[in-house]
Amino acid sequence: MRAAVLFNYKEPLKIESVEISDPKENEVLIKVTATGLCHSDVNVFVGATPVPPPVVAGHEISGVVEKVGPGVTRVKPGDRVISAFIHPCGKCRNCVTGHENLCETFASVRLKGTMFDGTTRLRLKDGTPVRTFLGGGFAEYAVVHENALTVVPSDIPLEKVAVLGCAGLTGYGAVNEAKIEPGESVAVIGVGGVGLSVIQLLRASGAGRIIALGTKKWKLEKALELGATDVINTKETDPVKALKEMTGGGPDVVIEAAGTSETIQMALDSVRIGGRVILVGLPPVTAQIPFRVASIVRNGITIKGNYGGRPRVDMPRLLELVRLGKYDPTKLVTGKFKLEEINEAVKLLEEGEAIRSLIIP
């Protein structure tokens, strides 16, 4: 099969012929229909998320089940599915206590680029193992754990819901973690795929004032279209001062979806006394973010990190929100590219000129 392989950090991807082996126990082979391109993939390409190359990224996967391995019970050949970026083992302590988004088994192999057994299912023609990042969807086929998969109803197009695998599920997890009460004010820092998903889901959850913060005018306009009540261009105004003035002391909740040291500090500085900060943006793994502990303590600020929703529980709910028109993932897609055009899509994302691009193998 063809796959977009990263051989060295900070170099263009190469379309290579790659061998893919049959799925093993609890694994599923998917024929890929579409895969969303996310900033987390770009972090792999530049080495900020250091999965060892050669590696195939791509974790917002939609497709059709081609073959199942031994023990698979959740899907069957011919099923139309989406794959979450989280692959729960279903057996560790967190999985069995309802926190499968924090699966310990998956966490142990996530940056190694292997399946749970420590091996890969992809190889170059010379036999060199090829790793995958959270699924390896930038290819014609992918092998993933069955617990990452959700069957898509026949009346929903597969291309439409590919980005639920990360942007949607991450947004859902953030809003769920924030425990929004009706009418509360919420600031969303970052208006990419995750931030715009958060805004749609906040509107569906009954949040009051929803304030979007970003640096691109066209993305802020998109935020207003999708449910934001106000926007702040952080290049044109002091965002902390503006937030405090707009909300009379700061938002009840700040959801940080940009993942930079500046935006994380912005979230901590702007939330009201007694407020909540939900961190979902992912800076490079080596990043160290200093903050003033005394102000966090004195102001009773709650800081929570959230690593997405629960694939087997929350993905079906997301699909229902899509069906009801309360969340529209197509609003995030700014372009579609063939597999051999993937480097063009990566360039647009790095330049801030795309939200989500679909790679169609």
C-alpha positions in Angstrom: 0.0 0.0 0.0 1.0 3.7 -0.3 1.7 5.7 2.8 3.1 9.2 3.6 6.3 8.3 5.6 8.4 10.7 7.7 12.0 9.6 7.5 13.7 12.5 9.2 12.3 15.4 11.4 11.7 18.7 9.6 11.9 17.0 6.2 9.0 16.6 3.7 7.0 13.4 3.9 7.6 10.8 1.2 5.0 8.6 -0.5 6.3 5.1 -0.1 5.2 1.6 -0.8 4.8 0.0 2.6 3.9 -3.5 3.6 1.1 -3.9 6.2 0.6 -7.1 8.1 -2.7 -8.7 9.3 -4.2 -7.4 12.5 -3.4 -9.3 15.7 -5.5 -9.9 18.7 -8.1 -7.2 19.3 -6.8 -5.3 16.3 -8.7 -4.2 13.1 -7.5 -3.4 9.6 -9.2 -0.4 8.1 -9.4 0.8 4.5 -9.0 4.5 5.0 -11.6 6.9 3.5 -10.2 10.2 4.9 -7.9 11.3 7.7 -7.8 14.8 9.2 -4.5 16.6 9.5 -3.9 18.0 13.0 -1.2 20.1 14.6 -0.3 17.1 16.7 0.8 15.4 13.5 2.9 18.4 12.6 4.5 18.2 16.1 5.7 14.7 15.1 7.0 15.9 11.8 9.2 18.6 13.4 10.3 16.4 16.3 8.4 18.3 19.0 6.5 15.1 19.7 9.5 12.7 19.2 8.0 9.5 17.8 11.1 7.8 16.2 11.1 7.8 12.4 10.4 6.2 10.0 6.8 6.9 11.1 3.3 7.3 9.5 1.1 9.8 11.4 -2.6 10.6 11.0 -5.0 10.0 13.9 -8.4 11.4 12.7 -9.3 8.4 10.7 -12.5 7.3 9.0 -12.8 4.2 6.9 -14.3 0.8 6.4 -13.3 -2.4 8.3 -11.4 -4.7 5.9 -10.4 -7.5 8.3 -10.5 -8.2 12.1 -8.0 -10.0 14.3 -8.7 -12.7 16.9 -11.0 -11.7 19.7 -12.5 -8.6 18.0 -16.2 -8.2 19.0 -17.0 -4.5 18.6 -16.8 -4.3 14.8 -17.0 -6.6 11.8 -15.8 -6.5 8.1 -17.8 -3.9 6.1 -18.6 -1.7 9.1 -18.1 2.1 8.5 -16.0 3.4 11.4 -14.2 6.4 12.8 -11.1 5.9 14.9 -10.3 8.0 18.0 -6.8 9.2 18.7 -7.0 7.4 22.0 -6.8 3.6 21.9 -8.0 2.2 25.2 -6.9 -1.3 26.2 -10.1 -1.8 28.2 -8.2 -3.7 31.0 -6.0 -1.3 32.9 -7.1 0.5 36.1 -8.2 3.7 34.4 -10.1 1.9 31.7 -12.1 -0.2 34.1 -12.9 2.7 36.4 -14.4 4.9 33.6 -11.3 6.9 32.6 -10.3 5.1 29.3 -9.1 8.4 27.9 -6.2 8.0 30.3 -5.5 4.4 29.4 -2.2 3.4 31.0 -1.3 0.7 28.5 -1.9 3.1 25.6 0.2 5.8 27.4 3.1 3.5 27.6 3.4 3.0 23.8 2.0 6.3 22.5 5.3 8.0 21.8 7.0 4.7 20.8 4.8 4.4 17.8 4.0 0.7 18.4 1.0 -1.4 19.0 0.4 -2.7 22.6 2.7 -5.6 22.1 5.7 -3.3 21.3 5.7 -4.3 17.6 4.6 -2.5 14.4 2.3 -3.6 11.6 4.1 -1.6 8.9 7.4 -2.3 7.1 9.4 -0.9 4.2 10.2 -3.2 1.4 13.7 -3.8 2.9 12.1 -5.0 6.1 12.6 -1.8 8.2 9.8 -1.4 10.7 7.7 1.7 10.3 6.1 3.2 13.4 2.7 4.8 13.5 1.4 7.8 15.5 -2.0 7.2 17.0 -3.2 5.1 14.1 -1.1 5.9 11.1 -4.0 7.2 8.9 -1.9 8.9 6.2 -2.0 5.8 4.2 -4.4 3.6 2.3 -4.8 1.2 5.2 -4.3 1.3 9.0 -4.3 -1.1 11.8 -5.8 0.1 15.1 -7.2 -1.4 18.4 -10.9 -2.2 18.2 -11.6 0.0 21.3 -10.6 3.1 19.3 -13.4 2.4 16.8 -17.0 3.6 16.7 -19.5 2.4 14.0 -20.8 5.3 11.9 -24.6 5.2 11.1 -25.2 4.7 7.4 -26.9 8.1 7.0 -23.7 10.0 8.0 -20.9 10.4 5.3 -17.6 9.1 6.5 -15.7 12.1 5.2 -18.0 14.4 7.3 -17.0 12.8 10.6 -13.3 12.0 10.2 -12.2 15.0 12.4 -14.3 13.7 15.3 -11.4 11.4 16.0 -9.4 14.2 17.6 -10.8 17.7 17.2 -14.3 16.5 18.2 -13.3 14.1 20.9 -10.8 16.6 22.4 -13.4 19.4 22.4 -16.0 17.1 24.0 -13.6 16.0 26.7 -12.7 19.6 27.5 -16.3 20.8 27.9 -17.2 17.7 29.9 -14.2 18.3 32.2 -15.1 21.9 32.7 -18.6 21.0 34.1 -20.2 24.1 32.6 -23.3 25.4 34.4 -26.0 27.1 32.4 -25.1 30.7 31.7 -21.5 30.6 32.8 -19.0 32.7 30.9 -16.3 30.8 29.1 -13.2 32.0 27.2 -11.7 29.7 24.6 -8.1 30.4 23.7 -7.2 29.1 20.3 -9.6 28.8 17.3 -8.2 25.9 15.4 -10.0 22.6 15.1 -10.2 21.9 18.8 -11.1 25.4 19.8 -13.9 25.7 17.2 -15.2 22.3 18.4 -15.2 23.5 22.0 -17.2 26.6 20.9 -19.8 24.5 19.2 -20.1 22.1 22.2 -20.3 25.0 24.6 -23.2 26.4 22.7 -24.9 23.0 22.9 -24.2 22.7 26.6 -25.9 26.0 27.6 -22.9 28.1 28.3 -23.6 31.9 28.5 -21.0 34.3 27.1 -18.5 32.4 24.9 -15.4 34.5 24.1 -13.0 33.3 21.4 -9.4 34.4 21.4 -7.0 34.1 18.5 -4.7 35.9 16.1 -6.3 35.2 12.7 -9.3 37.4 11.7 -10.9 34.8 9.5 -10.7 32.2 12.2 -12.3 34.5 14.7 -15.1 35.2 12.2 -15.5 31.4 11.9 -15.8 31.3 15.7 -18.6 33.8 15.7 -20.4 31.7 13.0 -20.1 28.6 15.2 -21.4 30.1 18.5 -19.0 32.5 20.0 -20.7 35.6 21.3 -17.5 37.7 21.4 -14.0 37.6 19.9 -10.7 39.1 20.9 -7.7 39.4 18.5 -4.8 38.9 20.9 -2.5 40.7 18.4 -4.5 43.9 18.6 -5.5 44.2 22.3 -4.4 43.1 25.8 -6.4 39.9 26.1 -6.2 39.6 29.9 -7.4 43.2 30.4 -10.1 42.7 27.7 -11.5 39.5 29.3 -11.6 41.0 32.8 -13.5 44.1 31.5 -15.9 42.1 29.4 -16.9 39.7 32.2 -16.6 41.9 35.3 -13.5 40.2 36.7 -12.7 37.3 34.4 -14.5 34.3 32.8 -15.8 31.6 35.0 -13.9 29.1 32.9 -11.0 29.4 30.5 -10.4 26.5 28.0 -6.8 26.8 26.6 -6.6 25.0 23.2 -3.5 26.6 21.7 -0.8 25.0 23.6 1.9 27.7 23.9 3.6 29.1 27.0 2.0 32.5 26.3 -1.5 31.2 25.9 -1.3 29.1 29.0 -0.1 32.0 31.1 -2.9 34.1 29.5 -5.5 31.5 30.7 -4.1 31.6 34.3 -4.0 35.4 34.4 -7.5 36.0 33.0 -9.8 33.6 34.8 -11.9 35.0 37.6 -11.2 34.3 41.3 -12.5 30.8 42.1 -12.6 30.0 38.4 -11.5 26.9 36.4 -8.8 26.6 33.8 -8.9 23.6 31.5 -5.7 22.8 29.6 -6.0 20.9 26.3 -3.4 22.4 24.0 -0.3 20.4 23.7 3.1 22.3 23.7 6.3 20.4 22.9 7.0 17.6 25.4 10.1 19.4 26.6 8.3 22.7 27.3 8.4 24.1 30.8 5.6 26.6 31.7 6.3 28.8 34.7 3.4 30.2 36.7 2.8 32.1 39.9 1.8 29.6 42.4 0.8 32.1 45.1 -1.8 33.7 42.8 -3.3 30.3 42.0 -3.5 29.4 45.7 -4.9 32.8 46.9 -7.4 33.0 44.1 -8.6 29.4 44.5 -8.0 28.6 40.8 -8.7 25.1 39.7 -6.3 23.9 36.9 -7.2 20.6 35.1 -5.5 19.0 32.2 -7.8 17.0 29.9 -6.7 14.4 27.3 -9.9 14.0 25.3 -13.1 12.1 25.7 -13.7 8.4 26.2 -13.9 6.8 22.7 -16.4 4.0 23.6 -18.7 6.3 25.7 -18.4 9.8 24.2 -17.9 9.2 20.5 -21.4 7.8 20.1 -22.7 10.9 21.8 -20.7 13.1 19.5 -22.2 11.3 16.5 -25.7 12.0 17.9 -24.8 15.7 18.2 -23.8 15.6 14.6 -27.1 14.0 13.6 -29.0 16.6 15.6 -27.1 19.5 13.9 -25.6 20.7 17.2 -22.1 20.0 16.2 -21.0 20.3 12.5 -17.5 18.9 11.9 -17.6 20.0 8.2 -17.2 23.6 9.4 -13.7 22.7 10.5 -12.6 21.4 7.1 -10.8 24.0 4.9 -9.4 21.8 2.2 -9.1 18.2 0.8 -5.9 16.8 -0.5 -4.7 13.6 -2.2 -2.1 11.6 -0.3 0.6 12.8 -2.7 -0.4 16.4 -1.9 0.0 16.0 1.9 3.1 18.3 2.1 1.1 21.1 0.7 -1.5 20.6 3.4 1.1 20.5 6.1 2.5 23.8 4.9 -0.9 25.5 5.0 -1.4 24.3 8.6 2.0 25.5 9.7 1.3 28.9 8.2 -2.0 29.2 10.0 -4.0 29.2 6.8 -6.0 26.0 7.5 -8.1 24.6 10.3 -8.4 21.0 9.3 -7.5 19.5 6.0 -8.7 16.0 4.9 -6.2 13.7 3.3 -8.0 11.4 0.9 -5.9 8.3 0.0 
